[in-house]
Amino acid sequence: MARRVPLTIRPARSGDRDWILALAPRLHDFGPPPWRPRDVMDRAVTDSIDGGLTSPEADQTVLVAEGAAGERLGFVHLHAAQDFHTGERHGHVSDIVVAPEAEGRGVGAALMAAAEDWARGLDFRLLSLHVFADNARARALYERLGYRLDIVKMIKTLR
């Protein structure tokens, strides 16, 4: 395993926007399902994150992990959500991406810890996230951090 890097987590600044949007498509490097066009997925993610950066709301934020020399190592995009079944508002990890050079160095876990702190700060009881079934590396991280399956979405292509 790579050596962990010293880092700090801070709110995104306007100067981070281009870097964040360029890094965001890494979310789909695991190889999305064949019925989901990669370019459409990438555009949806960058549009969502860009909205969080340019029109932030009180219950939405983008946090950046920064190394000791000020190098950006990853980011997490968070917002409030509402549970369909209970109506309970909770925190949601919309997107989390680690820069390639920072993989395996504790950046993802640090960003998730910051996400949990953000959710606690808004007095949310729960923090949710979505992860593709085939994204084994991300699923393993979330399971190590104590996240458990809730609802499983199944899809069948019809044409």
N, C-alpha and C positions, 0 to 999 in steps of 0.2 A: 504494500500500500504506500502511496506517495506521502511525503511529509505534510502534515497539516500546516496551513499558513496562518499567521496572525492577521486578523481582519476586524473591521468595524462594519456595522450596518447603519446606513443613513438613508434619509428620504431622498428620492431621486430629485435631481436638479435639471433645469432646462438644458444645460450642456450635456446631459446624459441621453437625451432623447434619441439622437441618431444611433448611438452605440446600442441602446436597448432594442430599438426596432430592427437593427441589423442582426442582433443576436437571437431575437425571438424565434425565427424559423428553426432553430436547433431543437425546439420542442418536438419536431416531427422527424428528427434524424433516425429514430428507432425503426421507421418504416411503417407508416400508417396503413390502415386496412385498404384494400384495393378499391372499395366503393367510395372512398373519400379522396378526391383529388388533392394532391399535396399543395398545389399553388392556391387553391381555394382555402385550404386550412391555414396556410401561411398568411394569406391576406386577412382572414377573419381574426387571427390572433394579433397581428400588428395593428389592425383597426381598433380592436378592443383595448390593447395596451395604450395606444396613442390617445384614446379617449380618456384613459385614466391619468395620462401625463398632462394633457392639455386642458382638460375640464375636470379637475379632481373634485370630488364631493367629500363631505365630512366622513362618510363611511367607506372610503376607497383610498388606496395609497399604492405607490410603487416604492419599494425599498431596494437599495443597491448595496452589495457587499463590496468592500474596498480593502485592498491589501495595505501593508505598512507603508509602501511607497506611493500610495494613492491610485494604484492600478485597479480598475474595475474587474471584479471576478464573477459577478452574477447578479441577478435581480429576482424579485418576487413581486407579483401584481396581486393585490388583495382587494376584496370588496365584501360588503354585507350581502347576505342572501336570505331567503325565507324558505323554510322547509315546507314542501308541498303538503305533507300529511298533518303536521302539527301547527304550522303557521309560525313556528319559532324563528326569530331572526338569529342569524349566526354569522360567523366569519367564513369566508370562502377563499381558498387559494386558487385564483384564476389561472395564473401562469407562474412557473418558476424555471429559470434557466441558469445554468452555470457555464461560464466560458470554458472552451476546450482545454486551455492551459491550466485551469484550476480544478479540473475533475479529480475526484478521489482525494480531495484535500480538506474535506469538512465544510466546504462552502454551502452545499445544499442543506446540510443539517443546521448550519448557523442561520441560514435564511428561513428555514422552517421554524426554528426557535424564535426568531424575530417575528414571524407571522403569528405564532401563538401568543407572544407578548402583545402584539397589536390587537388581537381578538380579545384578550383578557382586559386590555385597556378600554375597550368599548363595552365591557361587561357581558361579552358573549360566553355562553356555556360550551358551545361547540365550534370546531373549525373543520370545514369539509374541503374536499378537493376531488377532482376527476382525474383519472389516469387510464390510458388505454391498456387493455388487457395484455397486449404484446410488449408493453414497455417494462420489461422485467427489471431493469436497473432502477427505475423510479419506484416501481412497486416494492422492491426490496428495501429501499431507503425508507419509504413511508411505513412499512411494516416494522422495521427496526425502531422507528420513532413512536410506535404505539398506535398507528392508524389501523383501522379494521374495515373490512368490507361492510357496506350498508345495502345498497341496491345494485343489482347487476342488470345492465342494459344489454339486451340481445337484439341482433339485427339479422335479417335474411334478405339477401338481394333478390329482387323479383324480375329484373331484366338486366 
